[in-house]
Structures are given as C-alpha cells and as structure tokens.
C-alpha cells in the first residue's frame, strides 16, 4: 500500500497513514491523484509538492 498521495490540483502531498478529515482526500478527483516512486516524502518534495499541514508534521 502506498504511503503518500499527491493531489495535483493543489500540489499538496498527504500521508495516507495519518490523514485526517481536514485533508479531504475523498474530494480529490482520481485524475488528480499521483503516487510517488519511491514512495517517500523526499520524492514528493522533489516533485514540487507541498506537504499537507494536517497529516504531515516536521
Ligand atoms: Zn493531509
């Protein structure tokens, strides 16, 4: 199972293991969902995604 899910419409990356209701992951359209290879936060950041403030803490 993937750990990170990117939302291309907002350029935000979520962590599926710690997501909250405020992430509104179910509102993300299928066409806007992206997974990362490798499945790491660093890869998401390298692809210019911003980490979600609700489910990803520094
Ligand atoms: Zn989130």
PDB file of the backbone (N, CA, C, O) and the ligand in Angstrom, with CONECT records:
HET     ZN  A 101       1
ATOM      1  N   UNK A   1       0.840  -1.199   0.000  1.00  0.00           N
ATOM      2  CA  UNK A   1       0.000   0.000   0.000  1.00  0.00           C
ATOM      3  C   UNK A   1       0.873   1.247   0.000  1.00  0.00           C
ATOM      4  O   UNK A   1       1.912   1.310   0.657  1.00  0.00           O
ATOM      5  N   UNK A   2       0.416   2.227  -0.755  1.00  0.00           N
ATOM      6  CA  UNK A   2       1.171   3.470  -0.849  1.00  0.00           C
ATOM      7  C   UNK A   2       1.094   4.252   0.457  1.00  0.00           C
ATOM      8  O   UNK A   2       0.090   4.195   1.167  1.00  0.00           O
ATOM      9  N   UNK A   3       2.150   4.975   0.763  1.00  0.00           N
ATOM     10  CA  UNK A   3       2.165   5.802   1.955  1.00  0.00           C
ATOM     11  C   UNK A   3       1.774   7.240   1.672  1.00  0.00           C
ATOM     12  O   UNK A   3       1.099   7.894   2.467  1.00  0.00           O
ATOM     13  N   UNK A   4       2.218   7.714   0.510  1.00  0.00           N
ATOM     14  CA  UNK A   4       1.980   9.118   0.185  1.00  0.00           C
ATOM     15  C   UNK A   4       1.094   9.250  -1.036  1.00  0.00           C
ATOM     16  O   UNK A   4       1.204   8.485  -1.995  1.00  0.00           O
ATOM     17  N   UNK A   5       0.208  10.246  -0.979  1.00  0.00           N
ATOM     18  CA  UNK A   5      -0.710  10.530  -2.079  1.00  0.00           C
ATOM     19  C   UNK A   5      -0.615  12.009  -2.426  1.00  0.00           C
ATOM     20  O   UNK A   5      -0.800  12.872  -1.567  1.00  0.00           O
ATOM     21  N   UNK A   6      -0.326  12.292  -3.687  1.00  0.00           N
ATOM     22  CA  UNK A   6      -0.260  13.676  -4.129  1.00  0.00           C
ATOM     23  C   UNK A   6      -1.557  14.113  -4.782  1.00  0.00           C
ATOM     24  O   UNK A   6      -2.219  13.343  -5.477  1.00  0.00           O
ATOM     25  N   UNK A   7      -1.903  15.375  -4.540  1.00  0.00           N
ATOM     26  CA  UNK A   7      -3.071  15.982  -5.174  1.00  0.00           C
ATOM     27  C   UNK A   7      -2.551  17.014  -6.174  1.00  0.00           C
ATOM     28  O   UNK A   7      -2.083  18.088  -5.796  1.00  0.00           O
ATOM     29  N   UNK A   8      -2.643  16.666  -7.453  1.00  0.00           N
ATOM     30  CA  UNK A   8      -2.071  17.528  -8.485  1.00  0.00           C
ATOM     31  C   UNK A   8      -2.820  18.841  -8.631  1.00  0.00           C
ATOM     32  O   UNK A   8      -2.241  19.822  -9.098  1.00  0.00           O
ATOM     33  N   UNK A   9      -4.077  18.889  -8.250  1.00  0.00           N
ATOM     34  CA  UNK A   9      -4.834  20.133  -8.411  1.00  0.00           C
ATOM     35  C   UNK A   9      -4.374  21.185  -7.398  1.00  0.00           C
ATOM     36  O   UNK A   9      -4.429  22.384  -7.672  1.00  0.00           O
ATOM     37  N   UNK A  10      -3.921  20.729  -6.230  1.00  0.00           N
ATOM     38  CA  UNK A  10      -3.477  21.652  -5.182  1.00  0.00           C
ATOM     39  C   UNK A  10      -1.970  21.596  -4.973  1.00  0.00           C
ATOM     40  O   UNK A  10      -1.411  22.426  -4.257  1.00  0.00           O
ATOM     41  N   UNK A  11      -1.307  20.619  -5.597  1.00  0.00           N
ATOM     42  CA  UNK A  11       0.125  20.398  -5.408  1.00  0.00           C
ATOM     43  C   UNK A  11       0.470  20.148  -3.946  1.00  0.00           C
ATOM     44  O   UNK A  11       1.464  20.653  -3.423  1.00  0.00           O
ATOM     45  N   UNK A  12      -0.381  19.355  -3.303  1.00  0.00           N
ATOM     46  CA  UNK A  12      -0.182  19.015  -1.900  1.00  0.00           C
ATOM     47  C   UNK A  12      -0.014  17.504  -1.791  1.00  0.00           C
ATOM     48  O   UNK A  12      -0.689  16.746  -2.488  1.00  0.00           O
ATOM     49  N   UNK A  13       0.889  17.069  -0.910  1.00  0.00           N
ATOM     50  CA  UNK A  13       1.073  15.642  -0.679  1.00  0.00           C
ATOM     51  C   UNK A  13       0.547  15.287   0.709  1.00  0.00           C
ATOM     52  O   UNK A  13       0.808  15.989   1.686  1.00  0.00           O
ATOM     53  N   UNK A  14      -0.198  14.184   0.777  1.00  0.00           N
ATOM     54  CA  UNK A  14      -0.764  13.686   2.033  1.00  0.00           C
ATOM     55  C   UNK A  14      -0.116  12.365   2.401  1.00  0.00           C
ATOM     56  O   UNK A  14       0.355  11.629   1.533  1.00  0.00           O
ATOM     57  N   UNK A  15      -0.095  12.067   3.702  1.00  0.00           N
ATOM     58  CA  UNK A  15       0.343  10.756   4.169  1.00  0.00           C
ATOM     59  C   UNK A  15      -0.910   9.950   4.519  1.00  0.00           C
ATOM     60  O   UNK A  15      -1.683  10.315   5.405  1.00  0.00           O
ATOM     61  N   UNK A  16      -1.082   8.847   3.797  1.00  0.00           N
ATOM     62  CA  UNK A  16      -2.326   8.087   3.955  1.00  0.00           C
ATOM     63  C   UNK A  16      -2.467   7.452   5.330  1.00  0.00           C
ATOM     64  O   UNK A  16      -3.581   7.198   5.786  1.00  0.00           O
ATOM     65  N   UNK A  17      -1.335   7.193   5.999  1.00  0.00           N
ATOM     66  CA  UNK A  17      -1.401   6.560   7.306  1.00  0.00           C
ATOM     67  C   UNK A  17      -1.850   7.490   8.415  1.00  0.00           C
ATOM     68  O   UNK A  17      -2.340   7.034   9.449  1.00  0.00           O
ATOM     69  N   UNK A  18      -1.688   8.789   8.213  1.00  0.00           N
ATOM     70  CA  UNK A  18      -2.006   9.749   9.274  1.00  0.00           C
ATOM     71  C   UNK A  18      -3.003  10.806   8.813  1.00  0.00           C
ATOM     72  O   UNK A  18      -3.162  11.841   9.461  1.00  0.00           O
ATOM     73  N   UNK A  19      -3.666  10.548   7.707  1.00  0.00           N
ATOM     74  CA  UNK A  19      -4.584  11.563   7.174  1.00  0.00           C
ATOM     75  C   UNK A  19      -5.726  11.840   8.142  1.00  0.00           C
ATOM     76  O   UNK A  19      -6.135  10.976   8.917  1.00  0.00           O
ATOM     77  N   UNK A  20      -6.226  13.059   8.076  1.00  0.00           N
ATOM     78  CA  UNK A  20      -7.330  13.480   8.933  1.00  0.00           C
ATOM     79  C   UNK A  20      -8.506  13.891   8.053  1.00  0.00           C
ATOM     80  O   UNK A  20      -8.383  13.959   6.830  1.00  0.00           O
ATOM     81  N   UNK A  21      -9.630  14.159   8.676  1.00  0.00           N
ATOM     82  CA  UNK A  21     -10.799  14.597   7.929  1.00  0.00           C
ATOM     83  C   UNK A  21     -10.544  15.899   7.189  1.00  0.00           C
ATOM     84  O   UNK A  21     -11.138  16.164   6.144  1.00  0.00           O
ATOM     85  N   UNK A  22      -9.649  16.707   7.747  1.00  0.00           N
ATOM     86  CA  UNK A  22      -9.368  18.000   7.139  1.00  0.00           C
ATOM     87  C   UNK A  22      -8.588  17.886   5.834  1.00  0.00           C
ATOM     88  O   UNK A  22      -8.522  18.844   5.064  1.00  0.00           O
ATOM     89  N   UNK A  23      -8.000  16.726   5.586  1.00  0.00           N
ATOM     90  CA  UNK A  23      -7.273  16.528   4.326  1.00  0.00           C
ATOM     91  C   UNK A  23      -8.234  16.467   3.135  1.00  0.00           C
ATOM     92  O   UNK A  23      -7.854  16.786   2.008  1.00  0.00           O
ATOM     93  N   UNK A  24      -9.466  16.059   3.388  1.00  0.00           N
ATOM     94  CA  UNK A  24     -10.462  15.920   2.319  1.00  0.00           C
ATOM     95  C   UNK A  24      -9.958  15.053   1.165  1.00  0.00           C
ATOM     96  O   UNK A  24     -10.175  15.369  -0.005  1.00  0.00           O
ATOM     97  N   UNK A  25      -9.291  13.973   1.506  1.00  0.00           N
ATOM     98  CA  UNK A  25      -8.727  13.088   0.495  1.00  0.00           C
ATOM     99  C   UNK A  25      -9.808  12.525  -0.421  1.00  0.00           C
ATOM    100  O   UNK A  25      -9.566  12.281  -1.604  1.00  0.00           O
ATOM    101  N   UNK A  26     -10.994  12.322   0.130  1.00  0.00           N
ATOM    102  CA  UNK A  26     -12.043  11.737  -0.702  1.00  0.00           C
ATOM    103  C   UNK A  26     -12.603  12.733  -1.708  1.00  0.00           C
ATOM    104  O   UNK A  26     -13.363  12.363  -2.603  1.00  0.00           O
ATOM    105  N   UNK A  27     -12.223  13.998  -1.556  1.00  0.00           N
ATOM    106  CA  UNK A  27     -12.655  15.023  -2.504  1.00  0.00           C
ATOM    107  C   UNK A  27     -11.721  15.109  -3.709  1.00  0.00           C
ATOM    108  O   UNK A  27     -12.052  15.732  -4.718  1.00  0.00           O
ATOM    109  N   UNK A  28     -10.550  14.477  -3.595  1.00  0.00           N
ATOM    110  CA  UNK A  28      -9.574  14.568  -4.683  1.00  0.00           C
ATOM    111  C   UNK A  28     -10.035  13.703  -5.849  1.00  0.00           C
ATOM    112  O   UNK A  28     -10.304  12.513  -5.682  1.00  0.00           O
ATOM    113  N   UNK A  29     -10.124  14.304  -7.019  1.00  0.00           N
ATOM    114  CA  UNK A  29     -10.542  13.550  -8.187  1.00  0.00           C
ATOM    115  C   UNK A  29      -9.464  12.551  -8.586  1.00  0.00           C
ATOM    116  O   UNK A  29      -8.269  12.804  -8.435  1.00  0.00           O
ATOM    117  N   UNK A  30      -9.913  11.414  -9.096  1.00  0.00           N
ATOM    118  CA  UNK A  30      -8.994  10.352  -9.483  1.00  0.00           C
ATOM    119  C   UNK A  30      -7.903  10.861 -10.431  1.00  0.00           C
ATOM    120  O   UNK A  30      -6.742  10.466 -10.334  1.00  0.00           O
ATOM    121  N   UNK A  31      -8.299  11.734 -11.337  1.00  0.00           N
ATOM    122  CA  UNK A  31      -7.354  12.237 -12.341  1.00  0.00           C
ATOM    123  C   UNK A  31      -6.261  13.089 -11.703  1.00  0.00           C
ATOM    124  O   UNK A  31      -5.192  13.273 -12.286  1.00  0.00           O
ATOM    125  N   UNK A  32      -6.530  13.610 -10.503  1.00  0.00           N
ATOM    126  CA  UNK A  32      -5.554  14.470  -9.828  1.00  0.00           C
ATOM    127  C   UNK A  32      -4.693  13.724  -8.817  1.00  0.00           C
ATOM    128  O   UNK A  32      -3.826  14.324  -8.180  1.00  0.00           O
ATOM    129  N   UNK A  33      -4.923  12.426  -8.663  1.00  0.00           N
ATOM    130  CA  UNK A  33      -4.138  11.663  -7.694  1.00  0.00           C
ATOM    131  C   UNK A  33      -2.838  11.166  -8.315  1.00  0.00           C
ATOM    132  O   UNK A  33      -2.812  10.704  -9.455  1.00  0.00           O
ATOM    133  N   UNK A  34      -1.773  11.270  -7.549  1.00  0.00           N
ATOM    134  CA  UNK A  34      -0.478  10.786  -8.022  1.00  0.00           C
ATOM    135  C   UNK A  34       0.230  10.097  -6.864  1.00  0.00           C
ATOM    136  O   UNK A  34       0.163  10.538  -5.717  1.00  0.00           O
ATOM    137  N   UNK A  35       0.910   9.003  -7.195  1.00  0.00           N
ATOM    138  CA  UNK A  35       1.719   8.304  -6.197  1.00  0.00           C
ATOM    139  C   UNK A  35       3.178   8.482  -6.573  1.00  0.00           C
ATOM    140  O   UNK A  35       3.501   8.807  -7.716  1.00  0.00           O
ATOM    141  N   UNK A  36       4.054   8.266  -5.606  1.00  0.00           N
ATOM    142  CA  UNK A  36       5.462   8.590  -5.809  1.00  0.00           C
ATOM    143  C   UNK A  36       6.332   7.335  -5.841  1.00  0.00           C
ATOM    144  O   UNK A  36       6.091   6.364  -5.123  1.00  0.00           O
ATOM    145  N   UNK A  37       7.346   7.390  -6.696  1.00  0.00           N
ATOM    146  CA  UNK A  37       8.310   6.298  -6.800  1.00  0.00           C
ATOM    147  C   UNK A  37       9.712   6.880  -6.704  1.00  0.00           C
ATOM    148  O   UNK A  37      10.145   7.581  -7.619  1.00  0.00           O
ATOM    149  N   UNK A  38      10.435   6.606  -5.614  1.00  0.00           N
ATOM    150  CA  UNK A  38      10.000   5.796  -4.467  1.00  0.00           C
ATOM    151  C   UNK A  38       8.950   6.533  -3.639  1.00  0.00           C
ATOM    152  O   UNK A  38       8.773   7.744  -3.765  1.00  0.00           O
ATOM    153  N   UNK A  39       8.268   5.782  -2.801  1.00  0.00           N
ATOM    154  CA  UNK A  39       7.147   6.294  -2.016  1.00  0.00           C
ATOM    155  C   UNK A  39       7.657   6.984  -0.747  1.00  0.00           C
ATOM    156  O   UNK A  39       7.483   6.482   0.363  1.00  0.00           O
ATOM    157  N   UNK A  40       8.289   8.146  -0.938  1.00  0.00           N
ATOM    158  CA  UNK A  40       8.870   8.873   0.198  1.00  0.00           C
ATOM    159  C   UNK A  40       8.463  10.338   0.135  1.00  0.00           C
ATOM    160  O   UNK A  40       8.112  10.856  -0.925  1.00  0.00           O
ATOM    161  N   UNK A  41       8.517  10.995   1.289  1.00  0.00           N
ATOM    162  CA  UNK A  41       8.199  12.422   1.333  1.00  0.00           C
ATOM    163  C   UNK A  41       9.233  13.202   0.536  1.00  0.00           C
ATOM    164  O   UNK A  41       8.906  14.208  -0.093  1.00  0.00           O
ATOM    165  N   UNK A  42      10.485  12.739   0.558  1.00  0.00           N
ATOM    166  CA  UNK A  42      11.520  13.454  -0.177  1.00  0.00           C
ATOM    167  C   UNK A  42      11.230  13.462  -1.674  1.00  0.00           C
ATOM    168  O   UNK A  42      11.437  14.469  -2.351  1.00  0.00           O
ATOM    169  N   UNK A  43      10.754  12.342  -2.175  1.00  0.00           N
ATOM    170  CA  UNK A  43      10.410  12.279  -3.594  1.00  0.00           C
ATOM    171  C   UNK A  43       9.282  13.251  -3.918  1.00  0.00           C
ATOM    172  O   UNK A  43       9.312  13.919  -4.952  1.00  0.00           O
ATOM    173  N   UNK A  44       8.300  13.329  -3.046  1.00  0.00           N
ATOM    174  CA  UNK A  44       7.185  14.253  -3.262  1.00  0.00           C
ATOM    175  C   UNK A  44       7.677  15.696  -3.277  1.00  0.00           C
ATOM    176  O   UNK A  44       7.267  16.495  -4.120  1.00  0.00           O
ATOM    177  N   UNK A  45       8.556  16.020  -2.338  1.00  0.00           N
ATOM    178  CA  UNK A  45       9.091  17.383  -2.276  1.00  0.00           C
ATOM    179  C   UNK A  45       9.931  17.680  -3.511  1.00  0.00           C
ATOM    180  O   UNK A  45       9.901  18.792  -4.039  1.00  0.00           O
ATOM    181  N   UNK A  46      10.680  16.680  -3.967  1.00  0.00           N
ATOM    182  CA  UNK A  46      11.491  16.852  -5.175  1.00  0.00           C
ATOM    183  C   UNK A  46      10.618  17.129  -6.392  1.00  0.00           C
ATOM    184  O   UNK A  46      11.048  17.788  -7.339  1.00  0.00           O
ATOM    185  N   UNK A  47       9.398  16.625  -6.359  1.00  0.00           N
ATOM    186  CA  UNK A  47       8.468  16.850  -7.472  1.00  0.00           C
ATOM    187  C   UNK A  47       7.625  18.100  -7.245  1.00  0.00           C
ATOM    188  O   UNK A  47       6.592  18.296  -7.885  1.00  0.00           O
ATOM    189  N   UNK A  48       8.087  18.947  -6.316  1.00  0.00           N
ATOM    190  CA  UNK A  48       7.496  20.267  -6.070  1.00  0.00           C
ATOM    191  C   UNK A  48       6.134  20.223  -5.402  1.00  0.00           C
ATOM    192  O   UNK A  48       5.322  21.133  -5.563  1.00  0.00           O
ATOM    193  N   UNK A  49       5.890  19.156  -4.651  1.00  0.00           N
ATOM    194  CA  UNK A  49       4.663  19.114  -3.863  1.00  0.00           C
ATOM    195  C   UNK A  49       4.924  19.739  -2.490  1.00  0.00           C
ATOM    196  O   UNK A  49       6.043  19.700  -1.978  1.00  0.00           O
ATOM    197  N   UNK A  50       3.884  20.308  -1.912  1.00  0.00           N
ATOM    198  CA  UNK A  50       3.955  20.884  -0.574  1.00  0.00           C
ATOM    199  C   UNK A  50       3.317  19.893   0.394  1.00  0.00           C
ATOM    200  O   UNK A  50       2.275  19.312   0.094  1.00  0.00           O
ATOM    201  N   UNK A  51       3.940  19.702   1.551  1.00  0.00           N
ATOM    202  CA  UNK A  51       3.373  18.730   2.470  1.00  0.00           C
ATOM    203  C   UNK A  51       2.131  19.283   3.165  1.00  0.00           C
ATOM    204  O   UNK A  51       2.077  20.448   3.558  1.00  0.00           O
ATOM    205  N   UNK A  52       1.138  18.408   3.302  1.00  0.00           N
ATOM    206  CA  UNK A  52      -0.118  18.780   3.947  1.00  0.00           C
ATOM    207  C   UNK A  52       0.146  19.112   5.405  1.00  0.00           C
ATOM    208  O   UNK A  52       0.839  18.368   6.098  1.00  0.00           O
ATOM    209  N   UNK A  53      -0.408  20.233   5.876  1.00  0.00           N
ATOM    210  CA  UNK A  53      -0.148  20.631   7.265  1.00  0.00           C
ATOM    211  C   UNK A  53      -0.941  19.821   8.277  1.00  0.00           C
ATOM    212  O   UNK A  53      -0.650  19.862   9.472  1.00  0.00           O
ATOM    213  N   UNK A  54      -1.943  19.085   7.803  1.00  0.00           N
ATOM    214  CA  UNK A  54      -2.765  18.319   8.736  1.00  0.00           C
ATOM    215  C   UNK A  54      -2.204  16.927   9.019  1.00  0.00           C
ATOM    216  O   UNK A  54      -2.272  16.451  10.153  1.00  0.00           O
ATOM    217  N   UNK A  55      -1.655  16.277   8.004  1.00  0.00           N
ATOM    218  CA  UNK A  55      -1.249  14.879   8.198  1.00  0.00           C
ATOM    219  C   UNK A  55       0.258  14.659   8.152  1.00  0.00           C
ATOM    220  O   UNK A  55       0.721  13.553   8.430  1.00  0.00           O
ATOM    221  N   UNK A  56       1.034  15.684   7.808  1.00  0.00           N
ATOM    222  CA  UNK A  56       2.485  15.523   7.776  1.00  0.00           C
ATOM    223  C   UNK A  56       3.119  16.593   8.648  1.00  0.00           C
ATOM    224  O   UNK A  56       3.058  17.786   8.351  1.00  0.00           O
ATOM    225  N   UNK A  57       3.727  16.132   9.732  1.00  0.00           N
ATOM    226  CA  UNK A  57       4.390  17.059  10.660  1.00  0.00           C
ATOM    227  C   UNK A  57       5.887  16.979  10.435  1.00  0.00           C
ATOM    228  O   UNK A  57       6.428  15.932  10.082  1.00  0.00           O
ATOM    229  N   UNK A  58       6.541  18.104  10.646  1.00  0.00           N
ATOM    230  CA  UNK A  58       8.008  18.104  10.541  1.00  0.00           C
ATOM    231  C   UNK A  58       8.620  17.510  11.793  1.00  0.00           C
ATOM    232  O   UNK A  58       9.843  17.420  11.900  1.00  0.00           O
TER     233      UNK A  58
HETATM  234 ZN    ZN A 101      -3.251  15.684   4.555  1.00  0.00          ZN
END
